[in-house]
Amino acid sequence: HNLPVLIDFGADSCQPCIEMAPILEELNLELRGKAVIKFIDVWKNSSAADGLPLQVILTQFFFHADGSPYAPADPEDATRQGFILYELRATGEHVFTAHQGGMNKEQILAVLKEMGME
């Protein structure tokens, strides 16, 4: 899609996921053509997270339009906000940025804007 991507991994019957669902639905409608917002129920689609360091649900992964992982401008602040930056042990290459737990609309929009969403 050549747009920033947020993939939220959760479950339809997980309480924090249920609470965040309206935010994701609203952003999905508002940001069409600007960002891709997806929800994946990993209890129904367990293989959907294969290859990802998914430890808990509710977790969001962020990717730039070119498919590279979101790299927060201030990694220390991002860590305090619940982000985890994953690197390959062998090379130190940054391969994933995840956020564990819920996010509000303003937090998500701030990340997407930092990623270059117009």
WOFEN-V612240 format. One record per residue. PSI is psi in whole degrees, 0 to 359 (NA if undefined). Layout:
# WOFEN-V612240
[[PSI] [PSI]]
This chain:
# WOFEN-V612240
[[346] [40] [157] [148] [135] [121] [120] [122] [122] [211] [146] [338] [11] [125] [311] [327] [318] [321] [328] [342] [314] [327] [313] [319] [317] [314] [324] [319] [315] [328] [15] [130] [353] [327] [158] [124] [119] [146] [134] [124] [105] [347] [330] [332] [69] [331] [351] [336] [9] [133] [356] [147] [58] [115] [323] [160] [136] [124] [138] [139] [139] [134] [140] [169] [331] [3] [353] [154] [146] [132] [106] [144] [324] [91] [325] [317] [320] [320] [319] [334] [4] [6] [146] [127] [121] [135] [154] [132] [316] [323] [342] [6] [131] [120] [335] [148] [124] [154] [124] [132] [178] [159] [148] [172] [317] [320] [315] [314] [321] [317] [312] [322] [321] [331] [357] [8] [134] [NA]]
